[in-house]
């Protein structure tokens, strides 16, 4: 019998084209898809790296502290009034809680000069940035990001841009000391060093106190941090300090680590101008705790 001629199998043209079309779609859009995936992964990584690099260690990983120092800033001879409302922070009176405060730096009680530090590792640069003079770099209007509760970084805002503008051509002249003596300091040291290092005085506050065994269940739930000495200091019943002068006692109770005067002006201040500032240091109070 004669062979039948070969007839090609009928192929469903649409079915055959489907994989080709699909392949063509991914091939055509491969670059777009790759860019989207890369962006989705890379942007958060880059942001995290930027946040980390732009946030000082003391802001990234805050630790409880509570000490004070007196600060005066004079711009072209005029002393800034830190007692004015724009610098003040409201807080609960007689606050003794050992819970880490949301902000590391405060002025309050309508007091001039007295800076309250609540986080470890603060520098003069961080203090100035908190009030509008940014000589430390980093993120604008921000001290940095807290990274101690990941994956939720928390932005730590500055208190505000409240310091006056620095005059053109002005220099910074920094002095530390008291009414008895003072010395000129490096502006770089002031803005870069831990304040305890800068003043050469260690805070007498110890965060370990909040881990001690407390006398009552209430104290365990609400640990107290006596930032101005012990519970007995306000009554003057302090057996450790019978040889202290009244000023020494108040310095210890208030955990005052130093005094600084900063002049922002073109020419160096005279000795008399410097002495005049250290002669108007605000007095310290007897207190057991507080902000």
Protein Blocks (a to p, Z undefined) as FASTA:
>chain_A
ZZdddddddddfklmmmmmmmmmmmmmmmmmmmmmmmmmmmmmmmmmmmmmmmpcfklmm
gcdddddddddddeehiacdfkbmklpccddehiabfbdcfbfbdcehhighiacdfbgh
iafklmmmmnopackgpjehiabdcfklccbdcddddfbjfbccddehiacdddeddfkb
ccdddfklmmmpcfklmnopacfbdfklmmpccfbfklmmmccddfebcfklmnopafkl
mmbcfklmmmmmnopabdcdddddfbdcdfklmmmmmmmcccddddfbdZZ
